[in-house]
Amino acid sequence: MSEPRRSIATVCLSGTLEDKLAAAAAAGFNGVEIFENDLIASAASPADIGARCRDLGLSVDLYQPFRDFEAVPPARLRENLRRAERKFDVMEQLGADLVLVCSTVSPDAVDDDELAAEQLRALAERAEARGMRVAYEALAWGRFVNTYEHSWRIVRRADHPALGLCLDSFHVLSRDGDPSLIRTIPGEKLFFLQLADAPKLDMDVLQWSRHHRLFPGQGSFDLKTFAGNVLEAGYTGPLSLEVFNDVFRQADPKPAAVDAMRSLRLLEEQLGIPVAEPAPDLDGYAFTELVADPATAARLAEGLAALGFTETGEHRSKPVRRWEQGGARVLINTTASTSDTAEIGALAVESSDPLRSARRAEAMSSPILPRERGPQEAGLASVAAPDGTGVFFCDTAAPDGWLSDFRDTTTAGRGLGVTGIDHVSLTQPFDHFDEAALFCRSVLGLEPEGITEYAAPFGMVRNRGMVDATCSVRLALNGTLVRRGEWAPAVRDPQHIAFTCTDVILAAEHLRASGAPVLPIPDNYYDDLDARFGLRPELLETLRRCSVLYDRDAGGEFLHLFTELFGSRVFLELVQRVGDYAGYGVANAPVRMAAHRRQRMTASGR
């Protein structure tokens, strides 16, 4: 199957109509749906907008919406037809030949399919006389017509070649409609396809639609099955995105349009359309890189040493040192900054084919980043995640791999039982949370786990794990609302690396005896732990004494401890998964957040 045309509704993006068109073209879209409100607010004439679209290589695939037309009294019909002719004038200047007519919500309309069909036929006759067509769409909240089956009955009864259907995934799937019946509709009567994902929410469908739609792959809808049925019916038009979302409509339109394109490419791949090479298998983390000022870098080195890591190498041309224990590798990149800060600057995944991973990233709208290389240094490819974190594709075992960029300084010791990196946790800005998950799915081939929400000291936090097929690469995404003013957390946008450990309690006993910077956990937590789980008294006392936290799910148990902060946002974690525990200890996150805030407030003398 060849690549389809890709279109996007201007309502998906922020900015003026001109901003939206430029962003859509830059992201690689072939066409646009022009939303009427965007045109009305523009100072450019419809003819100028049409010319601008052509200059950008964009077709105007749909003009929308035309509301409250059908099944009305004669006087209202005459007014609606007059209104339609004016819209046809606009479309003619734009170069558009398809108009979207939504099923009526008008109080003047009546529940009469025959009358609706008759009036839509009259509209189609006028459209055909102007070289145009009409796509009739059943709104999920339409007064009488709110399913695609009902809209198809009316279109079939009208029986006019210039009248067909617009199918919108939100309007079908939000009502738990059966998309399999779409296959029974003749392909030539499917005039337009609009795609939107959404989270599962129990709320008024109109509010759900207007504020919470998402790009494909970001929500819970089965768009693969829905779109597959439309294509199987013989639809040959563009795949078009129509997403109403408060965050997207306030975000920079350029990266939002890129995210939209990425979502379409991922859906096409799921439909069997070859748009990118398959994501290579991953086999854990090659390394994570911490970027810090000199003072914080020194504290990080001390912290890693306390956890049993050994400095094993220094980069040949950059101020980067390599620390190892078991299969875990951490790079400390020392910057010239004088601020007391550190951050996870990059993470590297072990790819079975790094070059193919890089080609896939570029096909999924994530270009390879330029990178300075010294003589004979490895040619590592990396891309930028939505939050700016670098993502490298590595084959550590390769003779000319990234390890060859380092001069070995010593051999790693036995350590404290750390065997590898369990997961990396990154806090995402609220308006990038869904974008980050889509990036992980489309570029890295990770699959999303369920979203968990929990009440933290400074508001609600969302958590979502992204994992590969074997759970060798786990990435935990966290999102919080924007906080302004003085009343804000002392730890903004925390990040951390979690290391797998064979025996967290044994490691904790050693850390306690050595005075390592383990985050202290209050007694109240352990009193509650006793009430929730009824742990053996001796185990509970050991957990309390060593500041080890505990969680349990249907698959097993989870023991973990945290370090204090290094800088303003980075910390480390040791974790032990017992049995098939699948989570991240999210239930303990509010306790950790409060403890880190106490550390920051104490350090600042507040």
ABEGO torsion letter per residue (X at the ends): XBBBBBBBBAAABBEBAAAAAAAAAAAGBABBBBBAAAAAABABBAAAAAAAAAAAGBBBABBOBBBGABGBBAAAAAAAAAAAAAAAAAAAAAGBABBBBBBBABAABBBBAAAAAAAAAAAAAAAAAAGBBBBBBBBAABAABABAAAAAAAAAAAGBAABBBBBBAAAAAAAGBBAAAAAABBAAABABBBBBBBBBBBBBAAAAAAAABBBBGABABBAAAAAAAAAAAGBABBBBBBBBBAAAAABBAAAAAAAAAAAAAAAAAAAGBBABBBBBBBBEBABBBBBBBAAAAAAAAAAAAAAGBBBABBBAABBBBBBBBEABBBBBBBBABABBBBBBABBBBBBABAAAAAAAAAAAGBBBBBBBBBBGBBBBBBBBBAAGBBBBBBBAABAABAAAABBBABBBBAEAGBAEBABBBBBBBAAAAAAAAAAAAAAAGBBBBBBBBBBBAAEBBBBBBBBBAAGABBBBBBBBBBBBEABBBABBGBBBBBBBBABAAAAAAAAAAAGBBBBBBBAAAAAAAAAAAGBBAAAAAAAAAAGBBBBBBAAEBBBBBBBBBBEAABBBBBBBBBEABABAGAAAAAAAAAAAAAAAAAAAGX
